[in-house]
Amino acid sequence: MKPIIDRRSFLSGAMTMSAATVLGPLLDRSVRKSRGFFTVDFQKDHWWFITPQGMPFFSIGLNHIDPASLRYPENIHIWHDKYKGSSIRWLKDSVARNLKEWGFNSVGWVQETTVRQWSHSRSFTYEEYKALNMPYCHMLPFTESHQWQQHTRHFDFNSPEWEEWCEYVARSHCAELNDDPNLIGYFYSDCPTWIHDRDVNKWRGPIFDPEQLKSDAGRKELFSLAQRYYKTTHDAIRRYDKNHLILGDRYEANAPIAQEVIEAALPYVDILSFQDFRDPVIHLDYWFRKTGKPVLLADAAKIKWLTEPGEFTRNDGRWYAETIDLLRKNPGCIGFHLCGAYQRNKARRYGLLDENENPDIENIELIKAANQKITQWMRKKF
């Protein structure tokens, strides 16, 4: 299970590790070179995404982008008058234009909260991604074991139905996206409940009973189950898409994480992805040092969570700037995707634009300046 890490002990341990100890195993690692699609590589003492053009790339992404925020009765006139009811036009004229203006270079995950603790909105279609015309990540709905979701039961990963479902997901998603050079790679579940649960989904419990981890037999059983999960998903994707990265599950860094799950995932994913709303700099450093695998902060923000209906909160641009500046100093970190959202709705209750497209100017300016600093850092490195 995930160890408890306090800042003092982490920093003390880190100071005793030489650069050779941390980076040595990585220097000899064979990596795929760019073949017209995103890959990963270790260059100039740092892990990077590598663009289809062969350039190092630190992913600066925004999550949660949904046009339904412009379709409330009180603001739907904007949707009709300004965008003529077209998501393609909205993506070109609003989303892509603003993200580039704000210094983002990618889209991390487009699905958005619809009703709290229920399903998120749909992913973009291939045509919508083409209209966006930016690097992006796509989520594959192999399992809906999200820690925030209350109503979906767990799959039996050892069943033939699981294999059949993975085959269908890959066939329906990957076969359509496999030639898109803007696609960075595929995510799986958002904060899967491998050995933890939340109050809203205690009825289903975790995927695996954490009490069994007290025995060797239980730990072997979890490793076997996780290996089956990651191999089945990996193989299903590769039957239809041999080009794109596999970004895997986005683990909740502040919940228990079983080492057996991570070990099972390592051969079948290209990076390790995490959500972390508390201490991402510490936790991503820990997992990079422990595994040698590139790490991505796939979802994080500093906001007020416990808002009431009608109450709105704001992203903290100062926290964002401090966090992304520290993350870039981690040689294993290859990006930070901000838990946006692009435009607030009445479920999530925060966003960089409000429902009438008024920008949060103060925090956007802080975020923009931080993103420009990262871009300049990349250019100086190369």
Secondary structure, 3 states (H helix, E strand, C coil): CCCCCCHHHHHHHHHCCCHHHHHHHHHCCCCCCCCCCCEEEEECCEEEEECCCCCEECEEEEECCCHHHHCCCCCHHHHHHHHCCCHHHHHHHHHHHHHHHCCCCEEEECCCECCCCCCECCCCCHHHHHHHCCCEEEECCCCCCECCCCCCCCCCCCCHHHHHHHHHHHHHHHHHHCCCCCEEEEEEEECECCCCCCHHHCCCCCCCCHHHHHCHHHHHHHHHHHHHHHHHHHHHHHHHCCCCEEEEEEEECCCCCCHHHHHHHHHHCCCEEEECCCCHHHHHHHHHHHHCCCEEEEEECCCCCCCCCCCCCCCCHHHHHHHHHHHCCCCCEEEEEECCCCECCCCCCCCCECCCCCECHHHHHHHHHHHHHHHHHHHHHC
